Amino acid sequence: MARRLVVQPQADLDIQAAAVWYEDQRSGLGVRFLDELGLVFQRIETNPRQFSRLEGEVRRALLHHFPYGVYFIEVSEAIIVLAVLHLHRDPDVWKSRN
């Protein structure tokens, strides 16, 4: 049975900021970002261990068409999304989130 995915508030802000930025660049691009993110979330829920560990228990799933990574951990009853970050910016931001 798949565990539920829980998006932390700061990760939700990451997602909103990215979607708005992409939508400002081109109409519909923000929606494409969110659609792809939804597919990645489904893959994480289905099999979180398919994604490599970065440090400790933190894993990262990459989007295919956008330079973003989803940083998450597994706990007993859920998968916690800590951050959704641009890969070309400070890669250690997720370390300050728990």
ZIUR-V927328 format. One line per field, one symbol per residue. phi: phi as a letter, one per 30 degrees, with the letter a starting at -180 (. if undefined). Layout:
phi=???
//
This chain:
phi=.dddcccdeddddedddddddddddaejddddeddddeddedddddadddcddcahcdcbccddcbdbbccbbcbecaccddabbddccedcedddcb
//
